[in-house]
Amino acid sequence: VFLDSHCEVNQEWLQPLLERIKEKPERVVCPIIDIIDLDTMKYVESPVCKGGVNWGLTFKWDYPPHTYFSQDHKNFIRPLKSATMAGGLFAIDRSYFFKIGTYDEGMDVWGAENVEISFR
């Protein structure tokens, strides 16, 4: 499990991620990233989103259409398939991580790992 140092986890956040990997070891799973307000230190729940990329290969967050949730209310707790992910917070089977090549040690700048690890 990888978590950037600025991340703070919520209760029972890890179990659903590990369950998905146990079902299929080739899965890479990411938690929803909630926010702690910089000024007030208030906890703010984030909307459901998934990773995306623009034509400039810059990572961005995409939000599923409202119809995704209105079709089946269980979709709030089901995983969303995504071709891209945040590169600093995810869970992956250790063997699979080494099989796909781990992090690129030549990348010294923050941000590129989002796209780079997604391509693997």
Biopython code that builds the backbone (N, CA, C, O; Angstrom):
import numpy as np
from Bio.PDB.StructureBuilder import StructureBuilder

atoms = [
    (1, "VAL", "N", (0.859, -1.174, 0.000)),
    (1, "VAL", "CA", (0.000, 0.000, 0.000)),
    (1, "VAL", "C", (0.900, 1.231, 0.000)),
    (1, "VAL", "O", (1.831, 1.332, 0.799)),
    (2, "PHE", "N", (0.616, 2.156, -0.896)),
    (2, "PHE", "CA", (1.355, 3.410, -0.984)),
    (2, "PHE", "C", (0.429, 4.544, -0.580)),
    (2, "PHE", "O", (-0.717, 4.614, -1.025)),
    (3, "LEU", "N", (0.933, 5.427, 0.264)),
    (3, "LEU", "CA", (0.175, 6.598, 0.702)),
    (3, "LEU", "C", (1.129, 7.776, 0.832)),
    (3, "LEU", "O", (2.093, 7.717, 1.594)),
    (4, "ASP", "N", (0.863, 8.837, 0.094)),
    (4, "ASP", "CA", (1.667, 10.048, 0.250)),
    (4, "ASP", "C", (1.613, 10.508, 1.702)),
    (4, "ASP", "O", (0.645, 10.232, 2.410)),
    (5, "SER", "N", (2.647, 11.202, 2.140)),
    (5, "SER", "CA", (2.751, 11.606, 3.543)),
    (5, "SER", "C", (1.677, 12.595, 3.971)),
    (5, "SER", "O", (1.411, 12.724, 5.166)),
    (6, "HIS", "N", (1.058, 13.291, 3.039)),
    (6, "HIS", "CA", (0.028, 14.271, 3.397)),
    (6, "HIS", "C", (-1.358, 13.641, 3.512)),
    (6, "HIS", "O", (-2.326, 14.339, 3.814)),
    (7, "CYS", "N", (-1.468, 12.342, 3.280)),
    (7, "CYS", "CA", (-2.774, 11.669, 3.320)),
    (7, "CYS", "C", (-3.136, 11.257, 4.739)),
    (7, "CYS", "O", (-2.280, 10.852, 5.525)),
    (8, "GLU", "N", (-4.400, 11.368, 5.043)),
    (8, "GLU", "CA", (-4.931, 10.895, 6.319)),
    (8, "GLU", "C", (-6.077, 9.950, 5.996)),
    (8, "GLU", "O", (-6.961, 10.281, 5.206)),
    (9, "VAL", "N", (-6.058, 8.782, 6.604)),
    (9, "VAL", "CA", (-7.064, 7.776, 6.272)),
    (9, "VAL", "C", (-8.269, 7.871, 7.192)),
    (9, "VAL", "O", (-8.206, 8.459, 8.272)),
    (10, "ASN", "N", (-9.354, 7.285, 6.747)),
    (10, "ASN", "CA", (-10.590, 7.242, 7.502)),
    (10, "ASN", "C", (-10.760, 5.837, 8.072)),
    (10, "ASN", "O", (-9.933, 4.961, 7.823)),
    (11, "GLN", "N", (-11.810, 5.625, 8.820)),
    (11, "GLN", "CA", (-12.062, 4.317, 9.417)),
    (11, "GLN", "C", (-12.382, 3.296, 8.333)),
    (11, "GLN", "O", (-13.111, 3.583, 7.383)),
    (12, "GLU", "N", (-11.827, 2.111, 8.492)),
    (12, "GLU", "CA", (-12.100, 0.962, 7.625)),
    (12, "GLU", "C", (-11.879, 1.262, 6.146)),
    (12, "GLU", "O", (-12.624, 0.774, 5.295)),
    (13, "TRP", "N", (-10.879, 2.046, 5.841)),
    (13, "TRP", "CA", (-10.587, 2.405, 4.448)),
    (13, "TRP", "C", (-9.805, 1.317, 3.720)),
    (13, "TRP", "O", (-9.903, 1.197, 2.499)),
    (14, "LEU", "N", (-9.035, 0.527, 4.454)),
    (14, "LEU", "CA", (-8.122, -0.427, 3.831)),
    (14, "LEU", "C", (-8.790, -1.735, 3.406)),
    (14, "LEU", "O", (-8.451, -2.291, 2.361)),
    (15, "GLN", "N", (-9.726, -2.223, 4.197)),
    (15, "GLN", "CA", (-10.320, -3.533, 3.938)),
    (15, "GLN", "C", (-10.928, -3.667, 2.544)),
    (15, "GLN", "O", (-10.684, -4.678, 1.885)),
    (16, "PRO", "N", (-11.710, -2.693, 2.061)),
    (16, "PRO", "CA", (-12.276, -2.839, 0.707)),
    (16, "PRO", "C", (-11.204, -2.898, -0.387)),
    (16, "PRO", "O", (-11.377, -3.589, -1.390)),
    (17, "LEU", "N", (-10.108, -2.180, -0.195)),
    (17, "LEU", "CA", (-9.037, -2.212, -1.187)),
    (17, "LEU", "C", (-8.388, -3.590, -1.237)),
    (17, "LEU", "O", (-8.175, -4.149, -2.313)),
    (18, "LEU", "N", (-8.080, -4.125, -0.069)),
    (18, "LEU", "CA", (-7.440, -5.441, -0.015)),
    (18, "LEU", "C", (-8.362, -6.544, -0.521)),
    (18, "LEU", "O", (-7.906, -7.514, -1.126)),
    (19, "GLU", "N", (-9.645, -6.392, -0.275)),
    (19, "GLU", "CA", (-10.617, -7.375, -0.765)),
    (19, "GLU", "C", (-10.598, -7.439, -2.292)),
    (19, "GLU", "O", (-10.645, -8.528, -2.864)),
    (20, "ARG", "N", (-10.530, -6.301, -2.948)),
    (20, "ARG", "CA", (-10.494, -6.271, -4.419)),
    (20, "ARG", "C", (-9.232, -6.936, -4.953)),
    (20, "ARG", "O", (-9.281, -7.642, -5.960)),
    (21, "ILE", "N", (-8.112, -6.717, -4.293)),
    (21, "ILE", "CA", (-6.855, -7.334, -4.726)),
    (21, "ILE", "C", (-6.892, -8.837, -4.487)),
    (21, "ILE", "O", (-6.390, -9.607, -5.305)),
    (22, "LYS", "N", (-7.479, -9.256, -3.382)),
    (22, "LYS", "CA", (-7.597, -10.691, -3.101)),
    (22, "LYS", "C", (-8.425, -11.377, -4.190)),
    (22, "LYS", "O", (-8.112, -12.496, -4.597)),
    (23, "GLU", "N", (-9.482, -10.703, -4.662)),
    (23, "GLU", "CA", (-10.325, -11.258, -5.726)),
    (23, "GLU", "C", (-9.547, -11.413, -7.028)),
    (23, "GLU", "O", (-9.727, -12.389, -7.757)),
    (24, "LYS", "N", (-8.686, -10.449, -7.312)),
    (24, "LYS", "CA", (-7.917, -10.458, -8.566)),
    (24, "LYS", "C", (-6.585, -9.747, -8.321)),
    (24, "LYS", "O", (-6.543, -8.517, -8.295)),
    (25, "PRO", "N", (-5.493, -10.505, -8.139)),
    (25, "PRO", "CA", (-4.198, -9.912, -7.791)),
    (25, "PRO", "C", (-3.638, -8.919, -8.810)),
    (25, "PRO", "O", (-2.729, -8.158, -8.477)),
    (26, "GLU", "N", (-4.153, -8.905, -10.034)),
    (26, "GLU", "CA", (-3.675, -7.957, -11.043)),
    (26, "GLU", "C", (-4.395, -6.612, -10.969)),
    (26, "GLU", "O", (-4.188, -5.749, -11.821)),
    (27, "ARG", "N", (-5.221, -6.437, -9.974)),
    (27, "ARG", "CA", (-5.907, -5.156, -9.808)),
    (27, "ARG", "C", (-5.017, -4.181, -9.054)),
    (27, "ARG", "O", (-4.253, -4.557, -8.165)),
    (28, "VAL", "N", (-5.140, -2.932, -9.433)),
    (28, "VAL", "CA", (-4.537, -1.839, -8.677)),
    (28, "VAL", "C", (-5.709, -0.984, -8.222)),
    (28, "VAL", "O", (-6.499, -0.527, -9.048)),
    (29, "VAL", "N", (-5.830, -0.766, -6.934)),
    (29, "VAL", "CA", (-7.006, -0.073, -6.407)),
    (29, "VAL", "C", (-6.599, 1.186, -5.647)),
    (29, "VAL", "O", (-5.558, 1.240, -4.993)),
    (30, "CYS", "N", (-7.460, 2.191, -5.758)),
    (30, "CYS", "CA", (-7.193, 3.493, -5.139)),
    (30, "CYS", "C", (-8.362, 3.890, -4.249)),
    (30, "CYS", "O", (-9.517, 3.651, -4.602)),
    (31, "PRO", "N", (-8.078, 4.491, -3.105)),
    (31, "PRO", "CA", (-9.158, 4.975, -2.248)),
    (31, "PRO", "C", (-9.682, 6.319, -2.736)),
    (31, "PRO", "O", (-9.026, 7.006, -3.520)),
    (32, "ILE", "N", (-10.853, 6.682, -2.269)),
    (32, "ILE", "CA", (-11.343, 8.044, -2.474)),
    (32, "ILE", "C", (-10.547, 8.948, -1.541)),
    (32, "ILE", "O", (-10.290, 8.591, -0.391)),
    (33, "ILE", "N", (-10.167, 10.097, -2.030)),
    (33, "ILE", "CA", (-9.322, 11.005, -1.263)),
    (33, "ILE", "C", (-10.184, 12.109, -0.666)),
    (33, "ILE", "O", (-10.597, 13.029, -1.372)),
    (34, "ASP", "N", (-10.451, 12.021, 0.617)),
    (34, "ASP", "CA", (-11.183, 13.085, 1.292)),
    (34, "ASP", "C", (-10.216, 14.221, 1.626)),
    (34, "ASP", "O", (-9.004, 14.090, 1.454)),
    (35, "ILE", "N", (-10.760, 15.319, 2.099)),
    (35, "ILE", "CA", (-9.970, 16.540, 2.273)),
    (35, "ILE", "C", (-10.056, 17.037, 3.716)),
    (35, "ILE", "O", (-11.104, 16.932, 4.354)),
    (36, "ILE", "N", (-8.972, 17.567, 4.213)),
    (36, "ILE", "CA", (-8.976, 18.322, 5.464)),
    (36, "ILE", "C", (-8.682, 19.762, 5.070)),
    (36, "ILE", "O", (-7.616, 20.062, 4.533)),
    (37, "ASP", "N", (-9.633, 20.649, 5.341)),
    (37, "ASP", "CA", (-9.526, 22.045, 4.924)),
    (37, "ASP", "C", (-8.282, 22.690, 5.524)),
    (37, "ASP", "O", (-8.041, 22.610, 6.729)),
    (38, "LEU", "N", (-7.518, 23.315, 4.682)),
    (38, "LEU", "CA", (-6.258, 23.944, 5.062)),
    (38, "LEU", "C", (-6.425, 25.016, 6.132)),
    (38, "LEU", "O", (-5.577, 25.147, 7.014)),
    (39, "ASP", "N", (-7.507, 25.780, 6.061)),
    (39, "ASP", "CA", (-7.697, 26.901, 6.979)),
    (39, "ASP", "C", (-8.430, 26.527, 8.260)),
    (39, "ASP", "O", (-8.111, 27.037, 9.334)),
    (40, "THR", "N", (-9.419, 25.632, 8.147)),
    (40, "THR", "CA", (-10.259, 25.322, 9.304)),
    (40, "THR", "C", (-9.967, 23.963, 9.932)),
    (40, "THR", "O", (-10.436, 23.673, 11.032)),
    (41, "MET", "N", (-9.195, 23.132, 9.235)),
    (41, "MET", "CA", (-8.910, 21.754, 9.656)),
    (41, "MET", "C", (-10.183, 20.903, 9.704)),
    (41, "MET", "O", (-10.210, 19.854, 10.347)),
    (42, "LYS", "N", (-11.223, 21.358, 9.026)),
    (42, "LYS", "CA", (-12.485, 20.628, 8.976)),
    (42, "LYS", "C", (-12.387, 19.503, 7.947)),
    (42, "LYS", "O", (-11.838, 19.684, 6.860)),
    (43, "TYR", "N", (-12.924, 18.346, 8.306)),
    (43, "TYR", "CA", (-12.972, 17.200, 7.396)),
    (43, "TYR", "C", (-14.046, 17.436, 6.342)),
    (43, "TYR", "O", (-15.175, 17.800, 6.671)),
    (44, "VAL", "N", (-13.694, 17.229, 5.078)),
    (44, "VAL", "CA", (-14.627, 17.419, 3.969)),
    (44, "VAL", "C", (-14.641, 16.147, 3.128)),
    (44, "VAL", "O", (-13.604, 15.717, 2.623)),
    (45, "GLU", "N", (-15.813, 15.553, 2.983)),
    (45, "GLU", "CA", (-15.952, 14.344, 2.175)),
    (45, "GLU", "C", (-15.851, 14.700, 0.697)),
    (45, "GLU", "O", (-16.491, 15.645, 0.235)),
    (46, "SER", "N", (-15.060, 13.951, -0.032)),
    (46, "SER", "CA", (-14.899, 14.199, -1.467)),
    (46, "SER", "C", (-15.979, 13.489, -2.265)),
    (46, "SER", "O", (-16.511, 12.468, -1.828)),
    (47, "PRO", "N", (-16.303, 14.026, -3.433)),
    (47, "PRO", "CA", (-17.242, 13.319, -4.304)),
    (47, "PRO", "C", (-16.568, 12.091, -4.905)),
    (47, "PRO", "O", (-15.340, 12.002, -4.933)),
    (48, "VAL", "N", (-17.360, 11.158, -5.379)),
    (48, "VAL", "CA", (-16.824, 9.973, -6.039)),
    (48, "VAL", "C", (-16.210, 10.413, -7.366)),
    (48, "VAL", "O", (-16.856, 11.095, -8.161)),
    (49, "CYS", "N", (-14.966, 10.019, -7.596)),
    (49, "CYS", "CA", (-14.294, 10.393, -8.835)),
    (49, "CYS", "C", (-13.314, 9.300, -9.227)),
    (49, "CYS", "O", (-13.057, 8.369, -8.463)),
    (50, "LYS", "N", (-12.774, 9.430, -10.425)),
    (50, "LYS", "CA", (-11.756, 8.492, -10.886)),
    (50, "LYS", "C", (-10.711, 9.269, -11.664)),
    (50, "LYS", "O", (-10.952, 10.396, -12.098)),
    (51, "GLY", "N", (-9.557, 8.660, -11.836)),
    (51, "GLY", "CA", (-8.479, 9.314, -12.541)),
    (51, "GLY", "C", (-8.757, 9.457, -14.021)),
    (51, "GLY", "O", (-9.441, 8.634, -14.629)),
    (52, "GLY", "N", (-8.213, 10.520, -14.585)),
    (52, "GLY", "CA", (-8.316, 10.760, -16.017)),
    (52, "GLY", "C", (-7.056, 11.446, -16.497)),
    (52, "GLY", "O", (-6.158, 11.737, -15.708)),
    (53, "VAL", "N", (-6.991, 11.701, -17.775)),
    (53, "VAL", "CA", (-5.841, 12.374, -18.357)),
    (53, "VAL", "C", (-6.339, 13.225, -19.520)),
    (53, "VAL", "O", (-7.237, 12.821, -20.258)),
    (54, "ASN", "N", (-5.746, 14.408, -19.677)),
    (54, "ASN", "CA", (-6.155, 15.252, -20.802)),
    (54, "ASN", "C", (-5.223, 15.002, -21.989)),
    (54, "ASN", "O", (-4.317, 14.172, -21.908)),
    (55, "TRP", "N", (-5.447, 15.721, -23.087)),
    (55, "TRP", "CA", (-4.652, 15.505, -24.297)),
    (55, "TRP", "C", (-3.191, 15.893, -24.104)),
    (55, "TRP", "O", (-2.338, 15.462, -24.879)),
    (56, "GLY", "N", (-2.887, 16.688, -23.098)),
    (56, "GLY", "CA", (-1.508, 17.045, -22.783)),
    (56, "GLY", "C", (-0.848, 16.042, -21.848)),
    (56, "GLY", "O", (0.255, 16.280, -21.356)),
    (57, "LEU", "N", (-1.519, 14.918, -21.602)),
    (57, "LEU", "CA", (-1.060, 13.865, -20.691)),
    (57, "LEU", "C", (-0.893, 14.359, -19.260)),
    (57, "LEU", "O", (-0.023, 13.883, -18.531)),
    (58, "THR", "N", (-1.717, 15.303, -18.865)),
    (58, "THR", "CA", (-1.745, 15.784, -17.490)),
    (58, "THR", "C", (-2.857, 15.055, -16.753)),
    (58, "THR", "O", (-3.980, 14.957, -17.248)),
    (59, "PHE", "N", (-2.542, 14.550, -15.578)),
    (59, "PHE", "CA", (-3.525, 13.831, -14.773)),
    (59, "PHE", "C", (-4.619, 14.781, -14.319)),
    (59, "PHE", "O", (-4.355, 15.947, -14.023)),
    (60, "LYS", "N", (-5.849, 14.282, -14.263)),
    (60, "LYS", "CA", (-6.980, 15.073, -13.770)),
    (60, "LYS", "C", (-7.997, 14.124, -13.150)),
    (60, "LYS", "O", (-7.920, 12.910, -13.336)),
    (61, "TRP", "N", (-8.937, 14.679, -12.423)),
    (61, "TRP", "CA", (-10.019, 13.889, -11.851)),
    (61, "TRP", "C", (-11.242, 13.986, -12.747)),
    (61, "TRP", "O", (-11.605, 15.072, -13.199)),
    (62, "ASP", "N", (-11.871, 12.857, -13.001)),
    (62, "ASP", "CA", (-13.122, 12.791, -13.755)),
    (62, "ASP", "C", (-14.226, 12.332, -12.817)),
    (62, "ASP", "O", (-13.987, 11.564, -11.884)),
    (63, "TYR", "N", (-15.421, 12.805, -13.073)),
    (63, "TYR", "CA", (-16.562, 12.472, -12.227)),
    (63, "TYR", "C", (-17.583, 11.695, -13.045)),
    (63, "TYR", "O", (-17.943, 12.117, -14.144)),
    (64, "PRO", "N", (-18.053, 10.568, -12.526)),
    (64, "PRO", "CA", (-19.039, 9.792, -13.283)),
    (64, "PRO", "C", (-20.334, 10.578, -13.435)),
    (64, "PRO", "O", (-20.655, 11.417, -12.593)),
    (65, "PRO", "N", (-21.080, 10.314, -14.504)),
    (65, "PRO", "CA", (-22.354, 11.018, -14.685)),
    (65, "PRO", "C", (-23.334, 10.654, -13.574)),
    (65, "PRO", "O", (-23.262, 9.562, -13.010)),
    (66, "HIS", "N", (-24.240, 11.563, -13.265)),
    (66, "HIS", "CA", (-25.220, 11.312, -12.200)),
    (66, "HIS", "C", (-26.041, 10.060, -12.480)),
    (66, "HIS", "O", (-26.517, 9.408, -11.550)),
    (67, "THR", "N", (-26.210, 9.720, -13.753)),
    (67, "THR", "CA", (-26.990, 8.529, -14.104)),
    (67, "THR", "C", (-26.333, 7.255, -13.596)),
    (67, "THR", "O", (-27.017, 6.258, -13.367)),
    (68, "TYR", "N", (-25.021, 7.271, -13.417)),
    (68, "TYR", "CA", (-24.320, 6.096, -12.888)),
    (68, "TYR", "C", (-24.874, 5.714, -11.519)),
    (68, "TYR", "O", (-25.010, 4.532, -11.203)),
    (69, "PHE", "N", (-25.190, 6.715, -10.716)),
    (69, "PHE", "CA", (-25.674, 6.465, -9.365)),
    (69, "PHE", "C", (-27.180, 6.262, -9.314)),
    (69, "PHE", "O", (-27.676, 5.525, -8.462)),
    (70, "SER", "N", (-27.910, 6.903, -10.211)),
    (70, "SER", "CA", (-29.368, 6.782, -10.175)),
    (70, "SER", "C", (-29.848, 5.438, -10.709)),
    (70, "SER", "O", (-30.953, 5.008, -10.379)),
    (71, "GLN", "N", (-29.043, 4.769, -11.527)),
    (71, "GLN", "CA", (-29.431, 3.470, -12.065)),
    (71, "GLN", "C", (-29.445, 2.400, -10.982)),
    (71, "GLN", "O", (-30.302, 1.516, -10.987)),
    (72, "ASP", "N", (-28.515, 2.479, -10.072)),
    (72, "ASP", "CA", (-28.417, 1.488, -9.006)),
    (72, "ASP", "C", (-27.721, 2.150, -7.815)),
    (72, "ASP", "O", (-26.560, 2.549, -7.909)),
    (73, "HIS", "N", (-28.431, 2.263, -6.712)),
    (73, "HIS", "CA", (-27.862, 2.947, -5.539)),
    (73, "HIS", "C", (-26.649, 2.223, -4.968)),
    (73, "HIS", "O", (-25.868, 2.833, -4.238)),
    (74, "LYS", "N", (-26.468, 0.947, -5.275)),
    (74, "LYS", "CA", (-25.281, 0.229, -4.812)),
    (74, "LYS", "C", (-24.023, 0.718, -5.519)),
    (74, "LYS", "O", (-22.913, 0.419, -5.078)),
    (75, "ASN", "N", (-24.178, 1.463, -6.606)),
    (75, "ASN", "CA", (-23.013, 1.972, -7.325)),
    (75, "ASN", "C", (-22.187, 2.938, -6.487)),
    (75, "ASN", "O", (-21.032, 3.201, -6.820)),
    (76, "PHE", "N", (-22.758, 3.477, -5.394)),
    (76, "PHE", "CA", (-21.984, 4.355, -4.516)),
    (76, "PHE", "C", (-20.841, 3.608, -3.841)),
    (76, "PHE", "O", (-19.842, 4.217, -3.459)),
    (77, "ILE", "N", (-20.978, 2.300, -3.692)),
    (77, "ILE", "CA", (-19.930, 1.543, -3.014)),
    (77, "ILE", "C", (-19.180, 0.604, -3.951)),
    (77, "ILE", "O", (-18.236, -0.062, -3.526)),
    (78, "ARG", "N", (-19.580, 0.540, -5.199)),
    (78, "ARG", "CA", (-18.882, -0.314, -6.161)),
    (78, "ARG", "C", (-17.670, 0.425, -6.729)),
    (78, "ARG", "O", (-17.670, 1.650, -6.841)),
    (79, "PRO", "N", (-16.639, -0.341, -7.083)),
    (79, "PRO", "CA", (-15.464, 0.291, -7.699)),
    (79, "PRO", "C", (-15.793, 0.874, -9.069)),
    (79, "PRO", "O", (-16.688, 0.396, -9.767)),
    (80, "LEU", "N", (-15.063, 1.902, -9.435)),
    (80, "LEU", "CA", (-15.152, 2.493, -10.773)),
    (80, "LEU", "C", (-13.919, 2.071, -11.563)),
    (80, "LEU", "O", (-12.798, 2.201, -11.070)),
    (81, "LYS", "N", (-14.107, 1.578, -12.758)),
    (81, "LYS", "CA", (-12.957, 1.251, -13.598)),
    (81, "LYS", "C", (-12.347, 2.546, -14.108)),
    (81, "LYS", "O", (-13.054, 3.494, -14.450)),
    (82, "SER", "N", (-11.024, 2.567, -14.151)),
    (82, "SER", "CA", (-10.317, 3.761, -14.592)),
    (82, "SER", "C", (-8.991, 3.354, -15.219)),
    (82, "SER", "O", (-8.316, 2.448, -14.730)),
    (83, "ALA", "N", (-8.626, 4.018, -16.291)),
    (83, "ALA", "CA", (-7.347, 3.734, -16.939)),
    (83, "ALA", "C", (-6.190, 4.464, -16.264)),
    (83, "ALA", "O", (-5.029, 4.110, -16.471)),
    (84, "THR", "N", (-6.495, 5.471, -15.464)),
    (84, "THR", "CA", (-5.446, 6.227, -14.785)),
    (84, "THR", "C", (-5.749, 6.334, -13.298)),
    (84, "THR", "O", (-6.872, 6.095, -12.855)),
    (85, "MET", "N", (-4.727, 6.696, -12.544)),
    (85, "MET", "CA", (-4.881, 6.746, -11.092)),
    (85, "MET", "C", (-3.883, 7.727, -10.501)),
    (85, "MET", "O", (-2.918, 8.128, -11.153)),
    (86, "ALA", "N", (-4.131, 8.098, -9.273)),
    (86, "ALA", "CA", (-3.153, 8.889, -8.530)),
    (86, "ALA", "C", (-1.945, 7.992, -8.260)),
    (86, "ALA", "O", (-2.111, 6.834, -7.877)),
    (87, "GLY", "N", (-0.760, 8.504, -8.450)),
    (87, "GLY", "CA", (0.435, 7.679, -8.325)),
    (87, "GLY", "C", (0.985, 7.547, -6.922)),
    (87, "GLY", "O", (1.939, 6.799, -6.709)),
    (88, "GLY", "N", (0.418, 8.247, -5.961)),
    (88, "GLY", "CA", (0.970, 8.228, -4.618)),
    (88, "GLY", "C", (0.062, 7.636, -3.572)),
    (88, "GLY", "O", (0.376, 7.695, -2.383)),
    (89, "LEU", "N", (-1.049, 7.071, -3.977)),
    (89, "LEU", "CA", (-1.925, 6.421, -3.006)),
    (89, "LEU", "C", (-2.725, 5.330, -3.704)),
    (89, "LEU", "O", (-3.706, 5.582, -4.403)),
    (90, "PHE", "N", (-2.266, 4.126, -3.482)),
    (90, "PHE", "CA", (-2.933, 2.978, -4.079)),
    (90, "PHE", "C", (-2.478, 1.712, -3.379)),
    (90, "PHE", "O", (-1.490, 1.705, -2.646)),
    (91, "ALA", "N", (-3.214, 0.649, -3.619)),
    (91, "ALA", "CA", (-2.862, -0.671, -3.096)),
    (91, "ALA", "C", (-2.659, -1.600, -4.282)),
    (91, "ALA", "O", (-3.399, -1.547, -5.264)),
    (92, "ILE", "N", (-1.650, -2.448, -4.176)),
    (92, "ILE", "CA", (-1.298, -3.354, -5.264)),
    (92, "ILE", "C", (-0.647, -4.593, -4.667)),
    (92, "ILE", "O", (0.033, -4.506, -3.645)),
    (93, "ASP", "N", (-0.847, -5.725, -5.286)),
    (93, "ASP", "CA", (-0.161, -6.947, -4.880)),
    (93, "ASP", "C", (1.343, -6.747, -5.102)),
    (93, "ASP", "O", (1.756, -6.284, -6.165)),
    (94, "ARG", "N", (2.144, -7.089, -4.121)),
    (94, "ARG", "CA", (3.590, -6.851, -4.194)),
    (94, "ARG", "C", (4.223, -7.510, -5.421)),
    (94, "ARG", "O", (5.013, -6.883, -6.127)),
    (95, "SER", "N", (3.880, -8.760, -5.669)),
    (95, "SER", "CA", (4.450, -9.470, -6.823)),
    (95, "SER", "C", (4.063, -8.791, -8.132)),
    (95, "SER", "O", (4.884, -8.668, -9.041)),
    (96, "TYR", "N", (2.816, -8.355, -8.221)),
    (96, "TYR", "CA", (2.358, -7.690, -9.438)),
    (96, "TYR", "C", (3.056, -6.343, -9.622)),
    (96, "TYR", "O", (3.371, -5.956, -10.747)),
    (97, "PHE", "N", (3.295, -5.636, -8.530)),
    (97, "PHE", "CA", (3.994, -4.349, -8.601)),
    (97, "PHE", "C", (5.387, -4.529, -9.194)),
    (97, "PHE", "O", (5.812, -3.743, -10.040)),
    (98, "PHE", "N", (6.096, -5.564, -8.751)),
    (98, "PHE", "CA", (7.427, -5.813, -9.300)),
    (98, "PHE", "C", (7.349, -6.322, -10.735)),
    (98, "PHE", "O", (8.232, -6.033, -11.542)),
    (99, "LYS", "N", (6.316, -7.064, -11.054)),
    (99, "LYS", "CA", (6.139, -7.574, -12.418)),
    (99, "LYS", "C", (5.959, -6.435, -13.426)),
    (99, "LYS", "O", (6.491, -6.504, -14.534)),
    (100, "ILE", "N", (5.213, -5.388, -13.053)),
    (100, "ILE", "CA", (4.980, -4.277, -13.989)),
    (100, "ILE", "C", (6.117, -3.250, -13.986)),
    (100, "ILE", "O", (6.124, -2.332, -14.807)),
    (101, "GLY", "N", (7.064, -3.400, -13.080)),
    (101, "GLY", "CA", (8.248, -2.546, -13.139)),
    (101, "GLY", "C", (8.412, -1.508, -12.051)),
    (101, "GLY", "O", (9.326, -0.689, -12.150)),
    (102, "THR", "N", (7.594, -1.491, -11.028)),
    (102, "THR", "CA", (7.672, -0.543, -9.908)),
    (102, "THR", "C", (7.690, 0.911, -10.395)),
    (102, "THR", "O", (7.352, 1.202, -11.543)),
    (103, "TYR", "N", (8.090, 1.805, -9.502)),
    (103, "TYR", "CA", (8.215, 3.221, -9.868)),
    (103, "TYR", "C", (9.472, 3.422, -10.723)),
    (103, "TYR", "O", (10.460, 2.706, -10.564)),
    (104, "ASP", "N", (9.423, 4.384, -11.610)),
    (104, "ASP", "CA", (10.584, 4.755, -12.409)),
    (104, "ASP", "C", (11.505, 5.590, -11.515)),
    (104, "ASP", "O", (11.155, 6.707, -11.136)),
    (105, "GLU", "N", (12.670, 5.055, -11.181)),
    (105, "GLU", "CA", (13.590, 5.738, -10.270)),
    (105, "GLU", "C", (14.202, 6.998, -10.872)),
    (105, "GLU", "O", (14.793, 7.802, -10.151)),
    (106, "GLY", "N", (14.070, 7.179, -12.178)),
    (106, "GLY", "CA", (14.616, 8.366, -12.827)),
    (106, "GLY", "C", (13.707, 9.580, -12.737)),
    (106, "GLY", "O", (14.100, 10.678, -13.130)),
    (107, "MET", "N", (12.501, 9.394, -12.226)),
    (107, "MET", "CA", (11.570, 10.523, -12.103)),
    (107, "MET", "C", (11.794, 11.215, -10.771)),
    (107, "MET", "O", (11.549, 10.644, -9.708)),
    (108, "ASP", "N", (12.261, 12.449, -10.844)),
    (108, "ASP", "CA", (12.567, 13.205, -9.630)),
    (108, "ASP", "C", (11.542, 14.281, -9.321)),
    (108, "ASP", "O", (11.595, 14.887, -8.250)),
    (109, "VAL", "N", (10.614, 14.533, -10.228)),
    (109, "VAL", "CA", (9.660, 15.621, -10.081)),
    (109, "VAL", "C", (8.290, 15.062, -9.738)),
    (109, "VAL", "O", (7.872, 14.047, -10.295)),
    (110, "TRP", "N", (7.592, 15.718, -8.824)),
    (110, "TRP", "CA", (6.261, 15.300, -8.421)),
    (110, "TRP", "C", (5.286, 15.457, -9.582)),
    (110, "TRP", "O", (5.372, 16.412, -10.353)),
    (111, "GLY", "N", (4.363, 14.516, -9.697)),
    (111, "GLY", "CA", (3.263, 14.638, -10.646)),
    (111, "GLY", "C", (3.284, 13.655, -11.793)),
    (111, "GLY", "O", (2.225, 13.175, -12.197)),
    (112, "ALA", "N", (4.429, 13.342, -12.325)),
    (112, "ALA", "CA", (4.492, 12.456, -13.490)),
    (112, "ALA", "C", (4.155, 11.011, -13.137)),
    (112, "ALA", "O", (3.748, 10.241, -14.007)),
    (113, "GLU", "N", (4.319, 10.639, -11.884)),
    (113, "GLU", "CA", (4.049, 9.247, -11.497)),
    (113, "GLU", "C", (2.589, 8.882, -11.699)),
    (113, "GLU", "O", (2.272, 7.709, -11.896)),
    (114, "ASN", "N", (1.692, 9.864, -11.653)),
    (114, "ASN", "CA", (0.271, 9.591, -11.874)),
    (114, "ASN", "C", (0.044, 8.947, -13.233)),
    (114, "ASN", "O", (-0.654, 7.939, -13.342)),
    (115, "VAL", "N", (0.630, 9.525, -14.255)),
    (115, "VAL", "CA", (0.451, 9.016, -15.610)),
    (115, "VAL", "C", (1.369, 7.817, -15.848)),
    (115, "VAL", "O", (0.948, 6.821, -16.436)),
    (116, "GLU", "N", (2.613, 7.907, -15.396)),
    (116, "GLU", "CA", (3.597, 6.854, -15.648)),
    (116, "GLU", "C", (3.159, 5.512, -15.072)),
    (116, "GLU", "O", (3.214, 4.502, -15.773)),
    (117, "ILE", "N", (2.734, 5.475, -13.836)),
    (117, "ILE", "CA", (2.340, 4.202, -13.220)),
    (117, "ILE", "C", (1.037, 3.692, -13.835)),
    (117, "ILE", "O", (0.805, 2.484, -13.881)),
    (118, "SER", "N", (0.197, 4.593, -14.301)),
    (118, "SER", "CA", (-1.053, 4.193, -14.952)),
    (118, "SER", "C", (-0.786, 3.473, -16.267)),
    (118, "SER", "O", (-1.486, 2.517, -16.601)),
    (119, "PHE", "N", (0.211, 3.919, -17.012)),
    (119, "PHE", "CA", (0.526, 3.281, -18.289)),
    (119, "PHE", "C", (1.036, 1.861, -18.105)),
    (119, "PHE", "O", (0.868, 1.017, -18.985)),
    (120, "ARG", "N", (1.647, 1.599, -16.982)),
    (120, "ARG", "CA", (2.157, 0.243, -16.749)),
    (120, "ARG", "C", (1.000, -0.700, -16.565)),
    (120, "ARG", "O", (1.205, -1.896, -16.355)),
]
sb = StructureBuilder()
sb.init_structure("model")
sb.init_model(0)
sb.init_chain("A")
sb.init_seg("    ")
for serial, (resi, resn, name, xyz) in enumerate(atoms, 1):
    if name == "N":
        sb.init_residue(resn, " ", resi, " ")
    sb.init_atom(name, np.array(xyz, "f"), 0.0, 1.0, " ", f" {name:<3s}", serial, name[0])
structure = sb.get_structure()
